[in-house]
Amino acid sequence: DLTKDDQANFPKEFHQKYMITRKIGVGVCGEVKLAFERETCKKVAIKTINKKDFPSEGTATRNAEREIEILKRIDHPCLIKTEDFFQTDDSYYIVLEYMEGGELLDRIKGKGQGMEYLHQNDIIHRDLKPENVLLSSHDDVCLVKITDFNQSKILEETSLMRTLCGTPSYLAPEVFLNAATVGYTGAVDCWSLGVLLFVCLSGYPPFHQSLGDLPVQEQITRGQYTLVPSRWKKVSEEAKDMVRKLLVVDPMERLTVEQALAHPWLEVRPSTSHKRKREDEDTEEQPAKRGSQESK
Ligand SMILES: Cc1n[nH]c(N)c1-c1cccs1
């Protein structure tokens, strides 16, 4: 459904290199279209960032330039690659690797080592959600990649980090108390991974206006979520333990990506599916977690 707009808006040099076909999704800042590279017939995804969709010209430019800088920095099999980049007075056009399987959200409705790489390179995503997790094919077992670095941040050394490296003797208590929350750390992505894992395992979100009396923000700040037994009865205790240890309100107590990758649930073990489950394995344990209030 190539529109006249597509012909008119995309720059001439873009059309010389790529042939646009159809819309395959909608990103935060505009549409995502499928295109073919004319020379190789390779499929690519074209993400459009409309400058007019930002409150001020400067915002669009800063956001797009930060996203482009991050996209150029990353090179990992679990992170979407940037193929090319164009801009006009009205828009930015980012040519991205095409993922046949589309968005995880569609798979969840229907049914990460990338994070470790990002955090090891001092990049935090800050916007992990099903729409930003793409599947390489329609197969049940396929590669999963993280996309949309529009909200990402490169962690630079801060004056607080330098302060905490010096002698602590004369530092006020609030310096230590705020240390875990001043600015963002990679822990924000681990919380989001916990929410993503909760949704993948159960099919519903841990925090939502329709789930409980508290406003969503209060559910989150209290770490208050509900494991509906009928939705979790076939989920292993290790998987539930991983979710519990990611959805911890205190970022200093929350699992890091490295700790999550070392969690028993992700250990590679010979299949035990032929063994009969003990009755109590399905019993819902309710460990009291500091700061998080899980309930049935
Ligand atoms: C980027 C990208 N590469 N491959 C796909 N399917 C996308 C999409 C993002 C958002 C909707 S589709």
PDBQT file of the ligand as one rigid body, heavy atoms in Angstrom, charges set to zero:
ROOT
HETATM    1  C1  LIG A 301      12.398  -2.728  13.125  1.00  0.00    +0.000 C 
HETATM    2  C2  LIG A 301      11.820  -4.008  12.596  1.00  0.00    +0.000 A 
HETATM    3  N1  LIG A 301      12.552  -4.944  11.955  1.00  0.00    +0.000 NA
HETATM    4  N2  LIG A 301      11.733  -5.990  11.605  1.00  0.00    +0.000 N 
HETATM    5  C3  LIG A 301      10.478  -5.720  12.034  1.00  0.00    +0.000 A 
HETATM    6  N3  LIG A 301       9.401  -6.542  11.873  1.00  0.00    +0.000 N 
HETATM    7  C4  LIG A 301      10.497  -4.449  12.661  1.00  0.00    +0.000 A 
HETATM    8  C5  LIG A 301       9.363  -3.777  13.276  1.00  0.00    +0.000 A 
HETATM    9  C6  LIG A 301       9.379  -2.845  14.293  1.00  0.00    +0.000 A 
HETATM   10  C7  LIG A 301       8.095  -2.396  14.671  1.00  0.00    +0.000 A 
HETATM   11  C8  LIG A 301       7.088  -2.975  13.981  1.00  0.00    +0.000 A 
HETATM   12  S1  LIG A 301       7.744  -4.092  12.842  1.00  0.00    +0.000 SA
ENDROOT
TORSDOF 0
